Amino acid sequence: MTAQRVEEVPAVAATPRVDSEVGPLNAVLLHRPGAELKRLTPRNNDQLLFDSIPWVDRAQEEHDAFAAVLGSRGAEVLLLRDTLITALADARAHAAAVDTAVDRRRLGNELADSLLSHLSTVDPETLADVVMAGMTFEELPAAEGASLVRKMHHPHDFAVDPLPNLLFTRDSSAWIADRVAIASLAMPARRRETALLDLIYAYHPRFAGAGRAYGAHSAPVEGGDVLLLAPGVIAIGVGERTTPAGAESLARSAFSDGIAHTVLAVPIAQDRATMHLDTVCTMVDRDAVVMYPKVRDTLQAYPLRPDGPDGVLVDGPVPFLQAAAEAMGIERLRVIDTGLDPVTAEREQWDDGNNTLAVAPGVVVAYERNLETNARLEDAGIEVLRIGGSELGTGRGGPRCMSCPISRAPLSE
């Protein structure tokens, strides 16, 4: 089943607001894998942050099934390509998208001007495909005169880079209360994603008037590191993708806007297996997390709280689970371990066993391949909605990574 294309604001659209990780999911932004994944080759997949070359048709089937599961649980599914096309109907967004696609330092002024002129005339759908899937030198429009840049590049080199990691919509933006944080992405292969999300939130009618929680030009923060533990309580992983300066910038912004009273900065290992906090820990119920047991007793946190109009108090480090429970106002967080033994836990953590997406308290979407982790979740009373992910997981991301919740219902008392 293919997720329905979203062209216009629905008659009754869920108001953008997210206060927790587990409130009933009303609306979510996904990106169905497309032509950008067909740009991956053995020569560039490492640079573009994929561990292998995905079978794109199967990845699309798996993603359609994921979208269908969310829809069956009452969530409205918005597709990134469709929202971008709608936004590009605005002439200002169209011009900005053209500008972000053209790199003068790579192309030189003459070729850049030619490409700018060409892209300025294409329709929103064509432009959306170019900025997402990229453009090779052989695909550039014909131009008069000689060009050293053209001659010295292989025809299959990219004049406009593709963005295969758009699949992971969690990282490029995250909603905190009624504001959206446009991420500052750390890896060069992903930085242009920010500009596209910025255009969507600025020019799509669904998000008219939406406030910003954090600026994309601030220090690096990625949405996979941002967990809304409870209304007013944010955990931010600090590691390979999010810096201490980024975590502090987001905390200061959230305090200034009055949308958080506590931020927990959580150091994590700076390696690919633990690139984001949600690779080792996600919430599965209002008082429960699934967590990689290797970090359960060692994960620390630096609690940040507002100090006057502009100040921030920084404490710690203290044990993360203790700090989280205290900030959430509960006695303790229930912890469900990944895997069954250290080897299985390591395998299933790598296969995104910790990267679950809650669609309601105690109901999560998870990859079917993580047998032991899913069994542990069910033994703890969590309903697990299993999806295939043999191809979707080649870019190192699970259901949470592939989804940006736009609206969740409040948690009942």
C-alpha positions in Angstrom: 0.0 0.0 0.0 1.4 3.4 -1.0 1.0 6.3 1.4 -1.4 8.9 0.1 0.0 12.0 -1.5 -0.6 15.1 0.6 -1.2 18.1 -1.7 -3.3 20.4 0.4 -4.1 21.1 4.1 -6.8 18.6 5.1 -10.1 19.9 6.1 -9.4 19.0 9.7 -5.6 19.0 10.2 -4.0 18.2 13.4 -2.4 21.3 15.0 1.4 20.9 15.0 2.4 20.2 18.6 4.5 17.5 20.2 5.0 17.4 24.0 6.2 13.8 24.5 7.7 10.8 22.8 4.6 8.6 23.4 1.5 10.7 23.2 -1.0 9.3 20.6 0.5 10.1 17.1 -1.8 12.3 15.1 0.4 13.4 12.2 3.9 12.5 11.0 6.3 13.5 8.3 8.0 10.7 6.3 10.1 10.5 3.2 9.4 7.6 0.8 12.7 6.4 -0.6 13.1 7.6 -4.2 15.6 8.3 -7.0 18.1 9.7 -4.5 18.8 6.1 -3.3 19.4 5.0 -6.9 22.4 7.4 -6.9 24.3 5.2 -4.4 27.2 3.2 -5.8 30.1 1.3 -4.2 32.2 4.4 -4.9 30.1 6.8 -2.9 27.9 5.0 -0.4 30.4 5.5 2.5 30.6 9.2 1.7 26.8 9.4 1.6 26.6 7.5 5.0 25.1 4.2 3.8 26.6 0.9 4.8 25.6 -0.9 1.6 23.6 -0.3 -1.5 19.9 -0.7 -0.9 17.5 -2.5 -3.1 15.3 0.5 -3.8 12.1 -1.2 -4.9 12.1 -3.4 -1.7 13.0 -0.3 0.4 9.9 1.4 -1.0 7.7 -1.6 -0.3 9.0 -1.7 3.3 8.4 2.0 3.7 4.9 1.8 2.3 4.1 -0.9 4.8 5.5 1.4 7.6 3.3 4.3 6.4 0.3 1.9 6.3 0.9 0.8 9.9 1.0 4.4 11.1 -2.1 5.2 9.1 -3.9 2.2 10.5 -3.3 3.6 14.0 -4.9 6.9 13.2 -1.8 8.9 12.1 -2.0 11.3 9.2 1.1 10.6 7.0 2.6 13.6 5.2 5.3 12.8 2.6 8.3 15.1 2.4 8.4 15.2 -1.4 4.7 16.3 -1.5 5.1 18.9 1.2 8.2 20.3 -0.6 6.4 20.5 -4.0 3.5 22.4 -2.3 6.0 24.8 -0.7 7.9 25.4 -4.0 4.7 26.7 -5.5 5.6 29.9 -3.7 8.0 31.9 -5.9 10.2 32.8 -2.9 10.6 29.2 -1.9 11.3 28.2 -5.5 14.1 30.8 -5.8 15.6 29.8 -2.5 15.6 26.1 -3.5 17.4 26.9 -6.7 20.0 28.9 -4.8 20.7 26.1 -2.4 21.2 23.5 -5.2 23.9 25.4 -7.0 27.4 25.4 -5.6 29.5 28.1 -7.3 32.7 26.9 -5.7 32.3 23.5 -7.5 30.8 24.7 -10.8 32.4 28.1 -11.3 30.4 31.2 -12.1 29.6 30.5 -15.8 28.3 27.0 -15.3 26.6 28.0 -12.0 24.8 30.8 -13.8 23.6 28.5 -16.6 22.3 26.0 -14.1 20.6 28.7 -12.0 18.9 30.0 -15.1 17.7 26.5 -16.1 16.4 25.6 -12.6 14.6 28.9 -12.3 12.3 27.9 -15.2 11.3 24.3 -14.1 8.1 23.5 -12.3 8.0 22.7 -8.6 7.8 19.0 -9.1 10.9 18.9 -11.3 12.8 21.2 -9.0 11.9 19.0 -5.9 13.3 16.0 -7.7 16.6 17.8 -8.6 17.2 19.1 -5.1 16.5 15.7 -3.6 18.0 13.3 -6.1 20.7 15.5 -7.4 22.0 16.0 -11.0 25.0 14.6 -12.7 27.2 16.5 -15.2 25.7 14.6 -18.1 22.3 15.7 -16.9 23.1 19.4 -16.9 21.3 21.4 -19.5 23.2 22.0 -22.7 25.2 25.2 -22.7 27.0 27.2 -25.4 30.8 27.4 -25.3 33.5 25.3 -23.8 33.6 24.5 -20.0 36.7 23.2 -18.3 34.5 22.2 -15.4 32.4 20.0 -17.6 35.4 18.5 -19.4 37.3 17.6 -16.3 34.4 16.0 -14.5 33.3 12.5 -15.2 29.7 12.5 -16.7 28.4 10.6 -13.7 30.0 13.0 -11.2 27.4 15.1 -9.3 26.9 18.7 -10.2 24.2 18.7 -7.5 24.6 16.1 -4.8 21.8 13.7 -4.0 20.3 13.5 -0.5 19.7 9.8 0.3 19.5 10.5 4.0 16.3 12.4 3.6 14.7 9.0 4.5 15.6 9.8 8.1 13.2 12.8 8.7 13.8 12.7 12.4 17.2 14.3 12.2 16.6 17.4 10.1 13.8 18.8 12.2 12.1 18.1 15.5 8.9 19.6 17.1 9.1 20.7 20.7 5.7 21.8 22.0 4.3 24.1 19.3 7.7 25.1 17.8 9.9 23.4 15.3 13.7 23.0 15.7 15.4 23.1 12.3 18.5 21.0 12.9 22.1 21.9 12.2 23.4 18.7 10.6 27.0 17.7 11.3 27.9 15.6 8.3 28.7 17.3 5.0 26.5 14.8 3.1 23.4 15.9 5.0 23.8 19.7 5.5 21.6 20.7 2.5 18.7 18.7 4.0 18.3 21.6 6.5 17.6 24.1 3.7 14.7 21.9 2.3 13.1 21.5 5.7 13.5 25.2 6.3 11.5 25.9 3.1 8.8 23.4 4.0 8.2 25.0 7.4 8.4 28.5 6.0 6.2 28.2 2.9 3.8 25.2 3.3 0.4 26.4 4.4 0.2 23.6 6.9 2.9 25.3 9.0 2.0 29.0 8.5 2.9 30.9 11.6 4.8 28.0 13.2 7.4 29.3 15.7 11.0 28.2 15.6 12.7 26.6 18.6 16.2 26.6 17.4 18.1 28.1 14.4 19.6 25.9 11.7 22.7 28.1 11.7 23.5 27.4 15.4 25.9 24.8 16.6 25.2 21.2 15.5 22.1 19.4 16.9 20.4 16.5 15.2 16.8 15.4 15.9 17.9 11.8 16.6 19.6 13.1 19.7 16.5 14.9 21.0 14.1 12.9 23.2 11.0 14.6 24.8 10.9 12.5 27.9 7.8 14.3 29.3 6.2 17.7 28.8 8.9 20.2 29.6 11.7 17.6 29.9 14.2 17.2 27.0 17.1 14.8 26.8 19.8 15.7 24.2 22.5 13.2 23.2 26.0 14.7 22.8 28.3 12.7 20.6 29.2 12.2 17.0 26.4 14.4 15.6 25.4 16.9 18.3 28.0 19.0 20.1 27.9 20.4 23.6 27.5 23.9 22.1 24.5 22.6 20.1 22.9 21.1 23.1 23.3 24.3 25.1 22.0 26.4 22.3 18.8 24.3 22.0 18.4 24.4 25.8 18.7 28.1 26.0 16.2 28.5 23.2 13.7 26.1 24.8 14.1 27.9 28.2 13.6 31.3 26.5 10.5 30.1 24.8 9.1 28.6 28.0 8.7 25.1 26.4 11.1 23.3 28.7 12.1 23.5 32.4 14.8 20.8 32.3 17.2 19.7 29.6 19.5 16.7 30.2 22.7 16.7 28.1 23.7 13.1 27.7 27.2 12.2 26.5 27.3 9.2 24.2 30.1 7.4 22.4 31.3 9.2 19.3 31.0 6.3 16.8 28.7 5.1 14.1 27.0 2.4 16.2 25.8 5.1 18.6 25.5 8.1 16.3 22.4 9.4 18.1 20.9 9.0 21.5 17.9 7.2 20.0 20.3 4.4 18.8 20.7 3.4 22.5 17.5 4.5 24.1 13.9 5.4 23.1 10.7 5.7 25.1 8.1 3.0 24.7 5.6 4.1 27.4 5.2 7.2 29.6 7.4 5.7 32.2 9.5 3.1 30.2 12.4 3.0 27.8 14.1 0.3 25.8 17.8 0.7 26.4 21.0 -0.9 25.3 22.2 -2.7 28.4 25.8 -1.9 27.8 25.1 1.8 28.6 22.3 1.3 31.2 24.5 1.8 34.2 27.1 4.1 32.7 25.0 6.7 30.9 25.4 10.1 32.5 23.5 13.4 32.2 24.3 17.0 32.8 21.0 18.6 34.0 20.4 22.2 32.6 17.8 24.5 34.1 17.0 28.1 33.5 18.6 30.7 35.7 16.8 34.0 35.3 15.9 35.5 31.9 19.0 34.5 30.1 21.1 32.3 32.3 21.5 28.5 32.5 22.4 26.4 35.5 24.5 23.3 34.7 24.7 20.4 37.2 26.2 16.9 37.1 27.2 14.6 35.8 24.7 12.3 37.4 23.3 8.9 36.3 20.9 9.5 33.4 18.1 7.2 34.6 18.1 9.0 38.0 18.2 12.5 36.5 15.4 11.6 34.0 13.1 10.2 36.6 13.6 13.2 38.8 12.9 15.7 36.0 9.9 13.7 34.9 8.5 13.7 38.5 8.3 9.9 38.7 9.9 7.4 41.1 11.9 5.6 38.4 12.0 4.8 34.7 11.3 1.2 33.8 14.1 -0.1 31.6 13.6 -2.9 29.1 16.9 -4.3 27.9 17.9 -4.8 24.2 18.5 -8.4 23.3 18.9 -11.4 25.6 22.6 -11.7 26.2 25.6 -9.4 25.5 26.2 -10.7 21.9 22.5 -10.6 21.0 22.2 -7.1 22.5 25.1 -5.8 20.5 23.7 -7.3 17.3 20.2 -6.0 17.9 21.4 -2.6 18.9 23.3 -2.4 15.6 20.1 -3.4 13.9 18.1 -0.5 15.5 16.5 -2.6 18.2 16.5 0.5 20.4 15.1 2.7 17.7 11.4 2.3 18.2 8.6 4.7 17.3 5.8 5.0 19.8 2.3 5.6 18.2 0.6 5.7 21.7 1.6 4.9 25.3 2.8 1.3 25.3 2.5 0.8 21.5 5.6 0.9 19.3 6.7 0.3 15.8 9.9 -1.8 15.6 11.9 -3.8 13.0 10.7 -7.4 12.9 14.3 -8.7 12.8 15.0 -7.8 16.4 13.4 -10.9 17.8 14.7 -10.9 21.3 14.2 -7.2 21.9 10.7 -7.4 20.6 10.0 -10.3 22.9 11.3 -8.4 25.9 9.1 -5.5 25.0 6.0 -7.7 24.8 6.9 -9.4 28.1 6.9 -6.0 29.6 3.4 -5.3 28.3 4.4 -3.2 25.3 2.5 -3.8 22.0 4.9 -4.2 19.2 3.9 -3.4 15.6 6.5 -5.2 13.5 7.7 -3.9 10.1 10.3 -5.2 7.6 13.6 -3.3 7.4 16.1 -5.3 5.5 16.6 -2.5 3.0 15.5 0.5 5.0 18.2 -0.2 7.6 21.1 0.1 5.2 21.5 3.8 6.2 21.6 3.0 9.9 18.2 4.0 11.1 15.0 2.5 12.5 11.3 3.5 12.7 12.1 6.5 15.0 14.8 7.8 12.7 12.5 7.5 9.7 9.7 9.7 11.2 9.3 13.3 12.3 6.1 13.5 14.5 4.3 16.8 13.8 1.4 16.3 16.1 0.8 14.1 19.2 -2.2 14.2 21.5 -1.4 15.2 25.1 -0.8 12.4 27.6 -3.8 11.9 29.8 -3.2 12.2 33.6 
